Amino acid sequence: MPITWRRASCNDIGPCLAIQPKHFGCNPAGPEAVFNVWKHLASSPFFASAVMEAHPPIGGHCLVGFGAAVFVLPGFVDAEIANPRPDINSRIFANILSGRPVLAIREDVALANGDRGVDVAVLFGSWRDEILSPAERDDIQTVYASSFAECLAGYRIRRIIHESVDGPGKQFAEKSVVYQTIAEFPEPGRTIYLMTRESARAMPASIGNIIFKFNEPMLRLRKSDQQLLLSALRGATDLELVAELGLTLAAIKARWRSILTLVSEKVPALTKAEEESERRGKQRRHRVLAYVRAHPEELRPYDWKQRPGREARWMSANRRR
């Protein structure tokens, strides 16, 4: 009975959060306000999510699990480590609702990706444990871990902070030696964990080593080129790209030519000599898409400025926000 995953949409948030309401994070703002924050986050490129589905359904449920994480500014993680308290989600959402900076935006991610790394806060990780057989439980844990790694692939991850509540997500976290325990709160049944590159290295075969693996991008793609390739990876045709990106068909074709020229310069093995033809052009596109699928760092924000002064710019960006 296969269990697969896909990224969450705004429409998934309600059914997903119903799996484990303790993850909701509605204090003190209240459930309606926080539910709207969840839906807003689901449209962000820096909301890493996985909806796990069973085919055919298990116990009448197709949706059997959900995981979500968000990129946060380093000051938030520093504060949580220095003064660990239960209910991290509530503090994240309270900051968002009050307009205080806590989430990383594209500029922050680019700076961190090009330097010391991005910080991640896990918001949710649970599944319908009560309806799963032992074999199905093993399957969903494997899908959960691999989907998390795929969502974070291509980012230079620095730290992952994770608050688990009593339930399957906590049992899973406790089995993973790549996490270090920051604090335990027996009364609300919560534990705060931290994963770093160093803790992941302690278990060479763990999923953590995939999450913390990072390669410097080679292509130096513009944001507009990254958007085109991301859409093409999802199967968009040139005509669909016209509508999605608001460009003419001629502009889309010109952008493809520009990307193919860049790839031929930076990764010549991908575009090696064959007779040019329309079919050849399509083949070249397929090879470029296969390359960026295997090298997701090419599609992530990245600060290409010189390293001197990066730390000062990062701190300045955090003060501004």
N, C-alpha and C positions, 0 to 999 in steps of 0.2 A: 504494500500500500504506500505509494510514493508521497512524500511531503515535499512541497516546493515552496519557494519564497519569491516575493516581488516587493517593490517599494510601495510604501503606504501613500494613499491619496487622502485628501481632506475628508472624503466620504467614509473612509475606513476608521477614522479616529474614535467615534463613539463605540462601535462594536469591539474594537481592539482594547480600549480602556476598560470595558466591562469584564475582561478576562481576569483582571486583578485590580480592583478599585483602590487598593492601598497605594498604588503607584500614582494616583491621580494628581496629588499635590495641590488640593484646593484650599488649604488653610494659608492665610486668613482671607483670601480674596473671594472665596466662594466658588462653587462648581461651574456656574454659567460663565463667569469671566475667564476661569482657567481653561474651560473647554474651548473657548474662542482662541485662547493663546495656543493651545494644541493645534487647532485647525490652521492658524497662521503659520506655525512652525512647519507644518506638513508641506507648505509651499516653498520653503526655503531650500536653497541648494546645499546648505550646511546642516540639514536635518537628516541624519543617517537612520533609515528605517527599514524594517523587514516585516512584512505580513506573511505568516506561515500558513499554508493551506494544504488540506488533505484531499487526495483524489483516489477513490471516492470519499465522501465525508465520513468522519469518525463520530459515532454517537449522535448523528444528526447535524454535526458541525463541520462545515468546510474550513472556516477560519479557526485554526487551533492554536495560534501563537502570535506574538507580536514583540518586536524589539525596537527601541528607538534611542538615539543619542543626539546630542547637539554640541557644536563647537562653541567653547566659551573663552572669555579673556583669561589670561593667566592669573590676574589678581583674584578672581573668584576662587580658583582652585587653591591658591596660596592661603586665602582666608579660611577655606573649609578644612585644610590640613592643620592650620594653626589653632583653629577653634572648632573641632568637629561636633556637630549637633545633628539629631535626626531631622528628616524631612528636607533634604536638599532640593527636591523639586519645587517645594513651596517657595523657597528663597529665590530660585531662578525665576519663577513666574511672578513673584512679587516685584522683583527688580524690573522685569519686562513691563509690567502693568504701570509701574511708577515712572518709567522712562529712564531708569538708571542703567548704565552700560554693563552688560553681562555677556551678551552674545557676540561672537566674532563675526564681523562682516568681511566682505571680500578683501578689502585692503589689509585687515588684520591677518587673515588666512595667508595671503600672499607674503606678507612680511615674515610670518612664522614658518611658512613652508620653505622660504629661502634662508632661514637661519636656525633658530633653536627648536622649532617644532610647535605643533598645534595641540592645545588642550581640549579634551573631550569629556563631557559629563553624560553618563548613561542615565536616561530618564525612565526607561521601561525595559523589562526583560522577563517574560513569563509566558506560560502556555497552559492549556486545559489539562492539567496533570491527572485529574480525577477520571478522565475518560480514556486515557492512553494505556496500552499494554506496555510491558517492559521494553519490547522491541521498538514500538512506536516512540517511546520516551527517548530511547537512544538515538533514533532517527532525528527527532526534532531538536535534540541538543546538538547534533552534528550540523544540521541545517542552520540553527541559530548561530553557532560559532562561525561557520563559513560565510554566512550572509553578512555578519558583522565585519569580518575581515574584508569582504568584497566592497562593502559600503565605504570603508576607510582606506581602501587601496589607493595609492598614489599621493597620499598626504604624508608629510613628515610628522608623525604622531610623537608627541612628547610625553604626555601623561593622560591616563584615563581614570576618572573618579567615578565610583559606582556605589550607590546605596541599594542594598538588597533588603527586601522585607521577607517575612516568613512565607515560604512557598517554594515552588520548583526553581525559580530563578536564584534564590539564596542557596539551595542545595547544590545547584550547578556551580555557583561561584565558589562555594566552600571546597569543591573538588578540584578547583583550578589553582595550582600552586603558583601561578604567575601573578596572582593578586597578593598584595600585602594588606593586612588588616590595619586600618587607621583607628577605628573605634567601634565598640559594640554597645548597643542599648537594649538590654534584655526586655525591659518593660514594653516598649512599642515593638519589639521583635525586629530590630533593624541593625544592620552592620554596614559600615562604610569601608570600602576597599579602594586601593590605589594600584594601578598597573603602570609600570615604567619600562623603558628598554632594558634596564638592569634586571628588574624582576623577571621579565620575559626570558632573558638569557639563561636564567637559572633552570629552565626546562626547555632544552633545545628542540624537542618535538612538539611543543605547544603551538596553538594558534596565535599566541602572542607574538611569536617571532615573525609570522607573516604580517601581522598588523603593524609591527614596528620596522619592517623592511622598507627602505626608501632608496630610490634611484634618482639622481638629478636629471631633470628633463633635458633633452637635446635640441628640440625643435624651436623653442622660444616662440610658440604660437601666440598670436594676438587673441584677446578675449573673443572677438567676433569669429575668428577661425575655430576656436574651441567650441563655441556655440553651434556652429555649423556641423562640426564632427560629432558632437554629442547627439544632435538630432539625427544625423545620418546613421549613427550606431543604433538608434531606436527604430531604424527602418524608413525614415522619411525620404521621399523622392525629391527630385529637384523642384517639382511643382509645389509639393508640400512645404519645402524650405522657403519658397517664395512667399507663401502665406504666413509661415511661422516667423520668418526673420524680417518681413516687410521690405524685401528687395525685389528687383526685377530678375527675370530668368537669366538675362545676360550678365547681371551682377553675380548671381549664384555661380554660373559657369566660370566667370573670371576669378572668383574666389577659389573655386576648386583648382583652377590652373595655378594660382599663386601657391596654394598648399602643396600641390604635387611638385612644383619647382623647388620649394623649400625642402621637402622630404628628399628629393633626389640629390640635393646638395649635402644635407645632414646625414642621411641614411642611404647612401647610393646603392647598397645591395638590394633595396626594395624596388628600385626602379631601373634595374639593369636592362640593357639594350635588347630591344626587340623592335620589330617594325611597328611604327606608329600607325594606329588605326582607331576607329571608334571603339571597336571591341577591346583593343589594347588599353584605351583610356579607361574603360570600365574596370578592366583587370587591375590597372594601377590604383584606382579608387579602392577596390576591394582589399588590395595589399596594404594601403595606408590605413584603412579602417581596422584591419587585423592587427596592424602594428600598434595603433593607439589603444585598442582593446587590451592588448598584452602589456602596454606601458601606460597605465592610467595617469601617471604623473604628468604626462604631456597635456592632459586636459584639466589640470588643477591650477588655481591661481598661484603665481610664483613671482617673487620679487627678484628681478635680475640686476638690481643695483649692486654696486660693489659692497663687499662686506663691511669695510670701515664705516662706522656711523649707524649700522643697522640697529643696534641695541637702543641707541638714542631715538631713532625714528619710531621703533616699536613702543617705547615708553611714552613718546609724544602722542602717538595714536591712541594709546590707552587713556592718557590724561584728557585728550580732546573729547573722548566719548564717555 
